Amino acid sequence: PAFLCGLVWGAAQVCWFQANALLPFSVTFPIMASLPGLVGAAWGVLVFGEIKGRRNFGLLVVSGVARLLAVGLIAASKEGI
């Protein structure tokens, strides 16, 4: 498992370097700071069953959508879309 995690981490670093080469840092940083949290939350819900109850799950979904919307707006504002 540790070797596989290292490979995934290395691939993520290469992708981040490539994104920084193609996009401004003000766009890539919010993406790289926000999306791993969403992936971790998805693992917590789907694999480990960490979120219990409809209200808690609803709050998680609302916060995830708000985070994705914020990152999308940041990216759109810097790209002139």
C-alpha positions as CSV (number, residue, x, y, z in Angstrom):
1,P,0.0,0.0,0.0
2,A,2.8,2.5,0.8
3,F,4.4,2.0,-2.6
4,L,1.1,2.5,-4.4
5,C,0.4,5.7,-2.3
6,G,3.8,7.0,-3.3
7,L,3.1,6.4,-7.0
8,V,-0.2,8.2,-6.7
9,W,1.5,11.1,-4.9
10,G,4.2,11.3,-7.5
11,A,1.6,11.3,-10.3
12,A,-0.2,14.1,-8.6
13,Q,3.0,16.2,-8.2
14,V,3.7,15.8,-12.0
15,C,0.2,16.9,-12.8
16,W,0.5,19.9,-10.5
17,F,3.8,20.9,-12.2
18,Q,2.2,20.6,-15.6
19,A,-0.9,22.6,-14.5
20,N,1.4,25.3,-13.2
21,A,3.2,25.4,-16.5
22,L,-0.1,25.9,-18.4
23,L,-2.2,27.9,-16.0
24,P,-1.6,30.8,-13.7
25,F,-0.7,29.9,-10.1
26,S,-3.8,31.8,-8.9
27,V,-5.9,29.2,-10.7
28,T,-3.9,26.0,-9.9
29,F,-3.5,26.7,-6.2
30,P,-7.2,26.8,-5.3
31,I,-7.8,23.6,-7.3
32,M,-4.9,21.8,-5.7
33,A,-5.9,23.0,-2.2
34,S,-9.6,22.2,-2.5
35,L,-10.0,19.0,-4.5
36,P,-8.0,16.6,-2.3
37,G,-10.4,17.5,0.5
38,L,-13.3,16.5,-1.7
39,V,-11.6,13.2,-2.6
40,G,-10.9,12.5,1.1
41,A,-14.5,13.3,1.9
42,A,-15.7,10.9,-0.8
43,W,-13.4,8.1,0.6
44,G,-14.7,8.8,4.1
45,V,-18.3,8.5,2.9
46,L,-18.0,5.7,0.4
47,V,-15.3,3.5,1.9
48,F,-15.2,4.2,5.7
49,G,-18.8,5.2,6.4
50,E,-17.7,8.3,8.4
51,I,-20.8,10.4,7.7
52,K,-24.0,9.2,9.3
53,G,-27.4,10.8,9.0
54,R,-29.2,12.7,6.2
55,R,-28.5,16.1,7.7
56,N,-24.8,15.5,7.9
57,F,-24.6,14.1,4.4
58,G,-26.6,17.0,3.1
59,L,-24.2,19.5,4.7
60,L,-21.3,17.6,3.2
61,V,-22.9,17.7,-0.3
62,V,-23.7,21.5,0.0
63,S,-20.2,22.3,1.2
64,G,-18.7,20.2,-1.7
65,V,-20.8,21.9,-4.3
66,A,-19.9,25.3,-2.8
67,R,-16.2,24.4,-3.0
68,L,-16.5,23.3,-6.6
69,L,-18.4,26.4,-7.5
70,A,-15.8,28.6,-5.8
71,V,-12.9,26.9,-7.7
72,G,-14.8,27.2,-10.9
73,L,-15.5,30.9,-10.5
74,I,-11.8,31.5,-9.6
75,A,-10.7,29.6,-12.7
76,A,-13.2,31.5,-14.9
77,S,-12.3,34.9,-13.6
78,K,-8.6,34.3,-14.4
79,E,-9.2,32.9,-17.8
80,G,-11.6,35.5,-19.0
81,I,-14.4,33.0,-19.8
